[in-house]
Amino acid sequence: MIQLAIVEDEDSYANQLIEYINQYQAESGNYFKISRFSDGDEITHDYKGQFDIILMDIEMKLMDGMTAAEEIRKLDSDVVIMFITNMTNYAIRGYQVDALDYVLKPVSYFAFSQKLGRAISKMRKSSSKIISVDTPSGVRKLDIDNIFYIESEGHNLTFYTTGGDFTIRAKIGDFEEQLSPYYFFRSNKGYLVNLKFVDGVENGACIIAGKQLLVSRARKNDFMSALTDYMASLP
């Protein structure tokens, strides 16, 4: 089921979008759970990355849609955002928040259905390698291919990613099983590494992003075997 949010302060437009979504659902076989918000501040409050697609009005009273999208992007880089507007001069700012598209008011069903189909395609393409991580500020969605490695220290895990580092309270075992199908390997009790980013192995350590991460003696043979399997899987 696709989790879809409508952020629209005018009931007439919100009801029209719900009607169009129900029609699209009947025609396409895609099923939606629809949540309605009347302003940008409503959806950003306690946002937990729970939506796949957000249809966002731009002009709203308390928090406009562009500001709301900027706040959402701080926590969720993968949700598909489409703006609903009667103004076309927001295109440049839309690129800054990685908006997929614009639906211009008045909304026609044909145009809306085409854009919704595109949004679903993008969502499904990106969701296959996405994990959700609970952080103190909310749920953060991560593309697995952007994780260099995860370091465990005490009760904390630090994720080292292409987009920066962040720390959460969790156990490394919580992610080891989840990530193992994607060529992640536990090089020792403190590191879960993405074999995609291993640049070399020397002096009992693997090199990732310029850092040497210890490979324990007990895991060395299994690590080299896993690395060989990964290399063999490359096209």
FIRO-864360 format. One line per 10 residues: their letters; for each residue x, y, z of C-alpha. Coordinates in steps of 0.5 Angstrom, whole numbers. Example, Ala and Ser with C-alpha at 12.3 -4.5 7.8 and 13.67 -1.06 7.14 Angstrom:
<nodes>
as) 25,-9,16 | 27,-2,14 $
</nodes>
This chain:
<nodes>
miqlaivede) 0,0,0 | 3,7,-2 | 3,12,4 | 1,19,1 | 0,25,4 | -4,31,1 | -2,38,4 | -8,43,2 | -11,48,6 | -17,49,1 $
dsyanqliey) -22,43,2 | -25,44,-5 | -18,42,-8 | -16,37,-3 | -23,33,-4 | -22,34,-12 | -15,30,-11 | -18,25,-6 | -23,24,-12 | -18,23,-17 $
inqyqaesgn) -13,18,-13 | -19,14,-12 | -21,14,-19 | -13,12,-21 | -13,7,-15 | -19,3,-19 | -16,4,-26 | -9,2,-24 | -9,-3,-18 | -5,1,-14 $
yfkisrfsdg) -7,2,-7 | -7,8,-3 | -7,10,5 | -9,18,4 | -7,23,10 | -10,30,9 | -6,36,12 | -9,43,12 | -2,47,13 | 5,46,12 $
deithdykgq) 6,46,19 | 2,40,21 | 6,35,16 | 13,38,19 | 11,37,26 | 13,31,29 | 15,28,22 | 17,21,22 | 19,19,14 | 12,15,14 $
fdiilmdiem) 10,18,7 | 12,15,0 | 9,21,-4 | 7,28,-2 | 2,32,-6 | 4,39,-3 | 0,46,-4 | 5,52,-4 | 1,58,-2 | -1,56,5 $
klmdgmtaae) -3,61,11 | 2,58,17 | 8,55,13 | 8,55,6 | 9,49,2 | 16,50,0 | 19,52,7 | 15,45,9 | 19,41,3 | 25,44,6 $
eirkldsdvv) 24,42,13 | 22,35,10 | 28,34,6 | 33,35,12 | 30,28,15 | 27,25,9 | 31,25,2 | 27,20,-1 | 20,22,-1 | 17,24,-7 $
imfitnmtny) 14,31,-7 | 10,34,-12 | 7,41,-12 | 0,43,-13 | 0,51,-15 | -3,56,-20 | 4,59,-20 | 10,57,-25 | 15,61,-22 | 17,56,-16 $
airgyqvdal) 21,52,-21 | 28,54,-19 | 26,53,-11 | 23,46,-13 | 30,44,-16 | 33,46,-9 | 28,41,-5 | 28,35,-11 | 21,36,-13 | 19,31,-18 $
dyvlkpvsyf) 14,35,-21 | 8,41,-21 | 1,40,-22 | -2,46,-24 | -9,49,-22 | -14,48,-24 | -12,40,-24 | -15,36,-30 | -15,28,-28 | -11,26,-34 $
afsqklgrai) -5,31,-33 | -6,29,-25 | -6,21,-27 | 0,22,-31 | 4,25,-26 | 2,21,-20 | 4,15,-25 | 11,18,-25 | 11,19,-18 | 10,12,-17 $
skmrkssski) 15,9,-21 | 20,14,-18 | 18,11,-11 | 19,4,-13 | 26,5,-16 | 29,8,-10 | 25,4,-5 | 29,-2,-6 | 35,0,-3 | 33,4,3 $
isvdtpsgvr) 33,3,10 | 30,7,15 | 34,9,21 | 31,12,28 | 34,18,30 | 33,23,36 | 30,28,31 | 26,23,27 | 26,17,22 | 32,18,17 $
kldidnifyi) 31,14,10 | 38,12,8 | 40,9,1 | 44,3,2 | 49,5,-3 | 51,11,0 | 53,8,7 | 61,7,7 | 61,3,14 | 58,3,21 $
eseghnltfy) 62,4,27 | 59,1,34 | 62,4,40 | 58,3,47 | 51,3,46 | 52,8,40 | 52,7,32 | 55,12,28 | 54,12,20 | 59,14,16 $
ttggdftira) 56,16,9 | 57,20,3 | 52,25,6 | 56,26,13 | 56,22,19 | 51,22,25 | 50,17,31 | 44,14,34 | 43,9,40 | 42,2,37 $
kigdfeeqls) 46,-5,37 | 50,-7,31 | 47,-13,30 | 40,-9,29 | 43,-8,22 | 48,-13,20 | 42,-18,18 | 39,-13,15 | 45,-11,10 | 48,-17,9 $
pyyffrsnkg) 44,-18,3 | 47,-12,0 | 55,-14,1 | 56,-11,8 | 60,-15,12 | 62,-15,20 | 70,-14,19 | 70,-14,27 | 66,-13,33 | 66,-6,32 $
ylvnlkfvdg) 65,-5,24 | 60,-7,19 | 63,-5,12 | 60,-4,5 | 64,-8,1 | 63,-3,-5 | 67,2,-2 | 73,-2,0 | 79,1,-4 | 84,-4,-1 $
vengaciiag) 86,-9,5 | 93,-8,8 | 96,-9,15 | 90,-13,17 | 85,-7,16 | 81,-5,10 | 81,2,7 | 75,5,6 | 74,13,5 | 82,14,7 $
kqllvsrark) 81,10,13 | 84,4,16 | 79,-1,19 | 81,-7,23 | 79,-14,20 | 80,-19,26 | 84,-25,25 | 78,-29,26 | 74,-26,21 | 80,-25,16 $
ndfmsaltdy) 79,-31,11 | 71,-30,11 | 72,-23,10 | 77,-24,4 | 72,-29,1 | 66,-24,2 | 70,-19,-2 | 72,-24,-7 | 64,-25,-8 | 63,-18,-9 $
maslp) 68,-17,-14 | 65,-23,-18 | 58,-20,-18 | 60,-14,-21 | 58,-13,-29 $
</nodes>
